[in-house]
Amino acid sequence: MPALYDKPAVFAQYDVEDTNRFQQLDFYLVMNEVAVFQRKNIFDQLLGDIDWQANEGNVMRGTTPQGSPVGAPFFFPNNVTEVPLKDIYQVSESTEEARVKTHDFESFQFNFLPSFTAFWKNYLQFASRDIVEKIAIRNNQFIETNLWHLTPNVYFAGTGLIQAPTAMGNAAGNAANSKTRAWLVAQTQANVLQNMTLRDVYCAVLNLQEDMGAPGFNNVKNMAKDNEGLKNRYVFIISSEAFAGWTFDPDVQTLKPLQLDLLFNDFKGLLFGTTTTKINPYPLRFNTVDIVDGAGNVLWAAGQPIDPEIYDATDKKRKPNPYYTSLVSAPFEIAHLMGDSVARTVKVGPPPKEFATVNMSAEKFYSMKWNGEVRLTDQVLIKRPDGSLDLNSYGKQLKFISECTFGYLPGERRFSISCVYERRRPVILVN
């Protein structure tokens, strides 16, 4: 298994790459790098960033000014000859808090031997690109995890909007007052009646616009100029499968003005003149029953999101997880409809200055970088055959390491609606 997740900091101190894992020069080899479908960042492009500075604490508190509400739909001012009535307005503010998170990323240790003998000369560079990609995806997953758990409203296809718990969840899926696995299963079984139709999208957009008062996106971060079509519009983040299914939606002929074509680089489909869709390469998919293997072992519990990809030890390939792609084992999916100011995310910032300086007398003291940069280090322990430990005195072992900080500060939680629906693909045969 080439990937291990959420392990303790002291885990796998001595795990090294198999020196025979890569092809040696006993064979006549041809370089054959197979292109992999690119998985781009989605959510962090849409949310503003916060610079986390040293000496500002580990808890973020965001304050949002709140204007006075609009009331009294009828308006009857007095005659000009009478003493006028008056309106008195008071502004206030709301606050949200979030803790700054941290996570380490690293590779297995690399021995000098493959670099010296292996045909694949740039495998270290490939390993570096791989860990960079995974860090970006982890940041994407962190934002979506917060987005799902903190939104106060969930739309269920065929039923409509339902108020939902808003406490932050946990890895076990059972945190108090949160969208637990049991809650998701119960609500899905009771309220998901169909796939995410265009009519469902229309109703969810009305909920976001009319019932929640959400504004469209403005001043979006990390957007190219040709993405300006996003201005003053909502964004619906959904899978390519669900997006493609709208071609055969029963209402599509009624809604011919919809621009269901590729627009503005990553963005697809301007819906109803108000909403732009964006494809999520790894949507949350789950089942309402436990998913078990042939021996009856539970692979994913009911309501637990399924891993998108696997490493197939048989042919040694990275590939989509068949349990994730199957409509039988993963029949339900979650998308997200968003307006502006839902949240802001932390931009990985510098560590305290005492750890950032390189002006130290001993070379073994390295500067600590918390900007997510992947760097190569020789500070590893080596376990000798007799069980003794060595401090890598000869520098024959290396590994990639990276340290990142993450943060998600809610703005207006109600400006996002998560949508749960049944997955569906077009029927091949037509009567």
C-alpha positions as CSV (number, residue, x, y, z in Angstrom):
1,M,0.0,0.0,0.0
2,P,1.8,3.2,-1.2
3,A,-0.2,5.7,0.9
4,L,-0.8,5.9,4.7
5,Y,-3.2,8.5,6.2
6,D,-3.6,10.3,9.6
7,K,-0.9,8.5,11.4
8,P,0.8,9.6,14.7
9,A,3.8,11.9,14.4
10,V,6.2,9.0,15.4
11,F,4.7,6.6,13.0
12,A,6.9,4.8,10.4
13,Q,10.2,6.3,11.4
14,Y,12.1,3.6,9.5
15,D,9.9,2.9,6.4
16,V,12.0,3.1,3.3
17,E,11.4,2.7,-0.4
18,D,12.0,-0.8,-1.6
19,T,15.3,-0.6,-3.6
20,N,14.0,-3.2,-6.0
21,R,10.7,-1.4,-6.5
22,F,11.8,0.4,-9.6
23,Q,13.0,-1.3,-12.8
24,Q,16.8,-1.9,-13.1
25,L,19.1,-1.7,-16.0
26,D,19.0,-5.5,-16.5
27,F,16.2,-4.8,-18.9
28,Y,15.9,-2.7,-22.1
29,L,13.4,-0.1,-20.9
30,V,11.4,2.6,-22.5
31,M,10.3,5.7,-20.4
32,N,6.5,5.4,-20.2
33,E,4.8,8.0,-18.0
34,V,1.0,7.6,-18.3
35,A,-1.0,10.8,-18.0
36,V,-3.4,10.9,-15.1
37,F,-6.6,12.9,-15.1
38,Q,-5.8,16.2,-13.5
39,R,-7.5,17.0,-10.2
40,K,-7.6,20.8,-9.7
41,N,-8.3,22.7,-6.6
42,I,-11.9,23.8,-6.4
43,F,-13.1,25.4,-3.1
44,D,-10.0,27.4,-2.2
45,Q,-10.3,29.3,-5.4
46,L,-13.7,30.6,-4.4
47,L,-12.9,31.7,-0.8
48,G,-10.8,34.6,0.3
49,D,-7.6,34.0,2.2
50,I,-6.3,35.1,5.6
51,D,-2.7,35.6,6.4
52,W,-1.9,33.9,9.6
53,Q,0.8,35.9,11.4
54,A,3.0,35.0,14.3
55,N,1.9,36.1,17.8
56,E,-1.7,36.3,16.9
57,G,-2.8,33.2,18.7
58,N,-4.2,29.9,17.5
59,V,-7.8,30.8,17.4
60,M,-9.2,33.0,14.7
61,R,-12.2,35.3,15.5
62,G,-14.0,36.9,12.6
63,T,-16.4,39.8,13.1
64,T,-19.0,40.6,10.5
65,P,-20.9,43.9,10.6
66,Q,-24.7,43.4,10.3
67,G,-26.9,46.0,8.9
68,S,-30.4,46.7,10.3
69,P,-33.2,44.5,8.9
70,V,-35.7,45.7,6.3
71,G,-39.2,45.7,7.9
72,A,-42.7,47.0,7.6
73,P,-43.4,46.3,3.9
74,F,-46.1,49.0,3.8
75,F,-44.8,52.5,4.2
76,F,-47.2,55.4,5.2
77,P,-45.3,58.6,6.0
78,N,-47.3,61.5,7.5
79,N,-48.4,64.5,5.5
80,V,-45.9,67.2,5.2
81,T,-48.1,69.4,7.3
82,E,-47.9,66.9,10.2
83,V,-45.2,66.0,12.6
84,P,-43.2,63.3,10.8
85,L,-42.6,59.8,12.1
86,K,-39.1,58.4,12.0
87,D,-37.2,55.1,11.6
88,I,-34.3,54.4,13.9
89,Y,-31.6,52.0,12.7
90,Q,-28.9,50.2,14.6
91,V,-26.0,48.2,13.2
92,S,-24.4,45.3,15.0
93,E,-21.9,42.6,14.4
94,S,-21.7,38.8,14.5
95,T,-18.7,36.7,15.4
96,E,-17.4,33.4,14.3
97,E,-14.4,31.5,15.7
98,A,-12.2,28.8,14.3
99,R,-9.0,27.1,15.4
100,V,-5.9,27.0,13.2
101,K,-5.0,23.5,12.2
102,T,-1.7,21.9,11.3
103,H,-0.7,18.7,9.5
104,D,2.5,17.1,8.3
105,F,3.2,15.4,5.0
106,E,6.1,13.2,4.1
107,S,7.3,10.5,1.8
108,F,8.9,7.2,2.5
109,Q,12.7,7.4,2.8
110,F,14.6,7.2,-0.4
111,N,17.9,5.3,-0.7
112,F,20.7,6.4,-3.0
113,L,20.7,3.0,-4.8
114,P,17.7,3.5,-7.0
115,S,18.9,6.9,-8.0
116,F,22.3,5.3,-8.9
117,T,21.0,2.2,-10.7
118,A,17.4,2.8,-11.8
119,F,16.5,3.6,-15.3
120,W,13.8,6.0,-14.1
121,K,16.3,8.9,-13.4
122,N,13.7,11.5,-12.4
123,Y,11.6,9.4,-9.9
124,L,12.5,11.8,-7.1
125,Q,11.0,14.7,-9.0
126,F,7.9,12.6,-9.7
127,A,7.6,11.8,-6.0
128,S,7.9,15.5,-5.2
129,R,5.1,16.4,-7.7
130,D,3.0,13.7,-6.2
131,I,3.2,15.0,-2.6
132,V,2.5,18.5,-3.8
133,E,-0.6,17.3,-5.6
134,K,-1.8,15.5,-2.5
135,I,-1.3,18.5,-0.2
136,A,-3.4,20.6,-2.6
137,I,-6.2,17.9,-2.5
138,R,-6.0,17.7,1.2
139,N,-6.6,21.5,1.5
140,N,-9.5,21.1,-0.9
141,Q,-10.9,18.3,1.3
142,F,-10.4,20.3,4.5
143,I,-12.5,23.2,3.1
144,E,-15.3,20.8,1.9
145,T,-15.3,19.1,5.2
146,N,-16.0,22.4,7.0
147,L,-18.4,23.5,4.3
148,W,-20.5,20.4,4.8
149,H,-20.6,20.3,8.5
150,L,-21.1,24.0,9.2
151,T,-23.9,24.7,6.7
152,P,-27.3,25.1,8.5
153,N,-29.3,24.0,5.5
154,V,-29.2,20.8,3.3
155,Y,-31.3,20.4,0.2
156,F,-32.5,16.8,-0.5
157,A,-33.4,16.2,-4.2
158,G,-37.2,15.7,-4.6
159,T,-38.0,17.0,-1.1
160,G,-36.4,20.4,-0.6
161,L,-34.6,22.3,2.1
162,I,-34.2,20.9,5.6
163,Q,-32.5,22.5,8.6
164,A,-29.4,20.6,9.7
165,P,-27.1,20.4,12.7
166,T,-24.1,22.8,12.5
167,A,-21.5,21.5,15.0
168,M,-18.2,20.4,13.6
169,G,-17.9,16.7,12.9
170,N,-15.2,14.2,13.7
171,A,-13.4,11.3,11.9
172,A,-15.7,8.8,13.7
173,G,-18.8,10.5,12.3
174,N,-20.6,10.7,15.6
175,A,-19.8,14.1,17.1
176,A,-22.7,15.5,19.1
177,N,-25.0,18.0,17.4
178,S,-23.2,17.5,14.0
179,K,-24.2,15.9,10.7
180,T,-23.4,12.4,11.9
181,R,-23.4,9.4,9.7
182,A,-26.6,8.2,11.3
183,W,-28.2,11.6,10.6
184,L,-27.1,11.6,7.0
185,V,-28.4,8.0,6.5
186,A,-31.8,8.7,8.1
187,Q,-32.3,12.0,6.2
188,T,-31.2,10.4,2.9
189,Q,-33.5,7.4,3.2
190,A,-36.5,9.7,4.0
191,N,-35.9,12.6,1.7
192,V,-33.8,11.8,-1.3
193,L,-36.4,10.9,-4.0
194,Q,-34.4,11.5,-7.3
195,N,-31.3,12.7,-8.9
196,M,-30.3,16.4,-8.9
197,T,-32.6,17.6,-11.6
198,L,-32.5,21.1,-13.1
199,R,-35.8,21.8,-11.3
200,D,-34.1,20.9,-8.0
201,V,-31.2,23.2,-8.9
202,Y,-33.7,26.0,-9.6
203,C,-35.4,25.5,-6.3
204,A,-32.1,25.4,-4.4
205,V,-31.0,28.6,-6.0
206,L,-34.3,30.2,-5.0
207,N,-33.7,29.0,-1.5
208,L,-30.2,30.6,-1.5
209,Q,-31.3,33.8,-3.1
210,E,-34.7,34.5,-1.6
211,D,-34.7,32.6,1.7
212,M,-31.1,33.1,2.7
213,G,-30.4,36.5,1.0
214,A,-27.0,35.3,-0.3
215,P,-25.1,37.6,-2.7
216,G,-23.4,36.4,-5.8
217,F,-19.6,36.2,-5.9
218,N,-17.5,39.3,-6.2
219,N,-13.7,39.9,-5.8
220,V,-13.0,36.1,-6.2
221,K,-9.5,35.1,-5.3
222,N,-7.1,33.3,-7.6
223,M,-9.2,33.8,-10.7
224,A,-8.0,34.6,-14.2
225,K,-9.5,37.6,-16.0
226,D,-11.4,35.3,-18.4
227,N,-13.3,33.9,-15.4
228,E,-15.1,37.2,-14.8
229,G,-18.3,35.5,-15.9
230,L,-18.5,34.4,-12.3
231,K,-19.2,38.0,-11.0
232,N,-22.6,38.4,-9.3
233,R,-23.4,34.8,-9.7
234,Y,-23.7,31.8,-7.4
235,V,-21.5,28.7,-7.9
236,F,-22.9,25.2,-7.9
237,I,-20.0,22.7,-7.3
238,I,-21.1,19.3,-8.6
239,S,-19.7,16.1,-10.2
240,S,-19.1,15.8,-13.9
241,E,-21.5,12.8,-13.9
242,A,-24.4,14.9,-12.5
243,F,-23.6,17.8,-14.9
244,A,-23.6,15.5,-17.9
245,G,-26.9,14.0,-16.8
246,W,-28.6,17.4,-17.3
247,T,-28.4,16.9,-21.1
248,F,-31.2,14.3,-20.7
249,D,-33.1,16.2,-18.0
250,P,-36.9,16.2,-18.7
251,D,-37.0,20.0,-18.4
252,V,-34.0,20.7,-20.7
253,Q,-36.2,21.4,-23.7
254,T,-38.2,23.9,-21.7
255,L,-35.0,25.6,-20.6
256,K,-33.3,25.9,-24.0
257,P,-31.7,29.3,-23.1
258,L,-29.4,27.5,-20.7
259,Q,-25.8,27.7,-21.8
260,L,-24.9,24.1,-21.1
261,D,-21.4,24.3,-22.7
262,L,-17.9,25.0,-21.6
263,L,-17.5,28.5,-20.4
264,F,-14.8,30.5,-18.6
265,N,-12.1,27.8,-18.3
266,D,-13.0,25.7,-15.2
267,F,-16.6,26.9,-15.1
268,K,-19.4,25.1,-17.0
269,G,-22.9,26.0,-17.7
270,L,-24.6,29.3,-16.8
271,L,-27.9,28.2,-15.3
272,F,-31.0,30.5,-15.1
273,G,-28.7,33.5,-15.6
274,T,-27.8,33.3,-11.9
275,T,-25.6,30.3,-11.3
276,T,-22.4,28.9,-12.7
277,T,-21.5,25.3,-12.3
278,K,-18.0,24.1,-11.4
279,I,-16.9,20.4,-11.6
280,N,-15.7,18.7,-8.4
281,P,-13.3,15.9,-9.3
282,Y,-13.8,14.1,-6.0
283,P,-17.4,14.6,-4.9
284,L,-18.5,13.1,-1.6
285,R,-20.2,9.7,-2.3
286,F,-21.7,7.3,0.2
287,N,-24.2,4.6,0.9
288,T,-27.0,4.2,3.4
289,V,-25.9,0.7,4.3
290,D,-22.5,-0.7,5.2
291,I,-20.2,-1.5,2.3
292,V,-18.6,-4.9,2.9
293,D,-16.0,-7.1,1.0
294,G,-16.5,-10.7,0.1
295,A,-15.5,-11.8,3.5
296,G,-18.1,-9.6,5.2
297,N,-15.6,-7.1,6.5
298,V,-17.0,-3.5,6.6
299,L,-15.0,-1.3,4.2
300,W,-17.0,1.9,4.7
301,A,-19.8,2.3,7.2
302,A,-23.2,3.6,6.3
303,G,-23.0,7.3,5.7
304,Q,-19.2,7.3,5.5
305,P,-17.7,9.0,2.4
306,I,-15.9,6.4,0.2
307,D,-12.3,6.8,-0.8
308,P,-12.1,8.1,-4.4
309,E,-9.0,6.2,-5.5
310,I,-7.0,3.0,-4.7
311,Y,-3.7,1.4,-5.4
312,D,-4.2,-1.9,-7.1
313,A,-1.5,-4.2,-5.9
314,T,-2.3,-6.7,-8.6
315,D,-1.2,-4.5,-11.5
316,K,0.5,-1.8,-9.4
317,K,-1.7,1.0,-10.8
318,R,-3.3,4.0,-9.2
319,K,-6.9,4.0,-10.4
320,P,-10.5,5.1,-9.4
321,N,-11.9,3.1,-6.6
322,P,-14.6,0.7,-8.1
323,Y,-16.6,1.1,-4.9
324,Y,-16.6,4.8,-5.4
325,T,-17.5,4.8,-9.1
326,S,-20.3,2.1,-8.8
327,L,-23.9,3.3,-8.6
328,V,-24.6,0.2,-6.5
329,S,-22.0,0.7,-3.7
330,A,-22.1,4.5,-3.9
331,P,-25.6,5.5,-4.9
332,F,-25.7,9.0,-3.3
333,E,-23.6,12.1,-3.8
334,I,-23.2,15.6,-2.2
335,A,-22.8,18.9,-4.1
336,H,-22.5,22.4,-2.8
337,L,-24.3,25.6,-3.8
338,M,-22.5,28.7,-2.7
339,G,-22.8,32.5,-2.6
340,D,-20.2,35.0,-1.7
341,S,-18.7,35.4,1.9
342,V,-19.5,31.9,3.0
343,A,-16.1,31.7,4.6
344,R,-12.4,32.6,4.4
345,T,-9.5,30.2,4.5
346,V,-6.1,30.5,6.0
347,K,-3.2,31.3,3.7
348,V,-0.3,29.3,5.1
349,G,1.9,31.9,6.8
350,P,5.3,32.2,8.4
351,P,6.2,30.5,11.7
352,P,7.3,32.5,14.7
353,K,10.5,34.4,13.8
354,E,12.6,32.4,16.3
355,F,12.0,29.3,14.1
356,A,12.3,31.1,10.8
357,T,15.8,32.4,11.0
358,V,18.8,30.6,9.5
359,N,21.3,32.8,11.4
360,M,22.4,30.0,13.8
361,S,25.9,28.8,14.4
362,A,25.2,25.1,14.0
363,E,24.3,23.8,10.6
364,K,21.9,21.2,12.0
365,F,19.4,23.9,12.9
366,Y,17.3,24.4,9.9
367,S,14.7,27.1,9.3
368,M,11.1,26.0,9.7
369,K,8.9,26.6,6.7
370,W,5.2,26.6,7.1
371,N,4.1,27.7,3.7
372,G,3.4,24.1,2.4
373,E,6.7,24.0,0.5
374,V,7.9,20.4,0.0
375,R,11.6,20.1,0.8
376,L,14.1,17.3,0.8
377,T,15.8,16.4,4.1
378,D,18.5,14.0,5.2
379,Q,17.4,14.2,8.9
380,V,16.2,10.6,9.1
381,L,17.0,7.7,11.4
382,I,18.4,4.5,9.9
383,K,17.8,1.1,11.5
384,R,20.7,-1.3,11.0
385,P,20.3,-5.1,10.6
386,D,21.4,-5.5,14.2
387,G,18.7,-3.2,15.5
388,S,20.9,-0.2,16.2
389,L,20.1,3.3,15.0
390,D,22.1,5.6,12.9
391,L,21.7,9.3,12.3
392,N,22.1,8.9,8.5
393,S,25.8,9.9,8.9
394,Y,26.6,9.1,5.3
395,G,23.6,10.8,3.8
396,K,22.4,7.7,1.9
397,Q,18.7,8.2,2.9
398,L,16.5,11.2,2.0
399,K,12.8,11.9,2.3
400,F,10.4,14.7,1.3
401,I,8.7,16.6,4.1
402,S,6.2,19.4,4.3
403,E,4.3,21.2,7.1
404,C,1.0,23.0,6.4
405,T,-1.4,25.1,8.4
406,F,-5.1,25.1,7.6
407,G,-7.9,27.3,8.7
408,Y,-11.6,27.8,7.8
409,L,-13.3,30.9,9.3
410,P,-17.1,31.0,8.6
411,G,-18.6,34.2,7.3
412,E,-22.3,33.7,6.7
413,R,-23.0,30.0,7.0
414,R,-26.4,30.3,5.5
415,F,-24.9,31.5,2.2
416,S,-24.1,27.8,1.3
417,I,-26.5,24.9,0.8
418,S,-25.3,21.4,0.5
419,C,-27.3,19.2,-1.8
420,V,-27.8,15.4,-1.4
421,Y,-29.1,13.4,-4.3
422,E,-29.2,10.0,-6.0
423,R,-26.6,9.3,-8.6
424,R,-28.0,8.4,-12.0
425,R,-26.7,7.8,-15.5
426,P,-28.7,7.8,-18.8
427,V,-30.3,4.6,-19.8
428,I,-28.6,3.2,-22.9
429,L,-31.6,1.6,-24.5
430,V,-34.5,3.9,-25.6
431,N,-37.9,2.3,-26.4
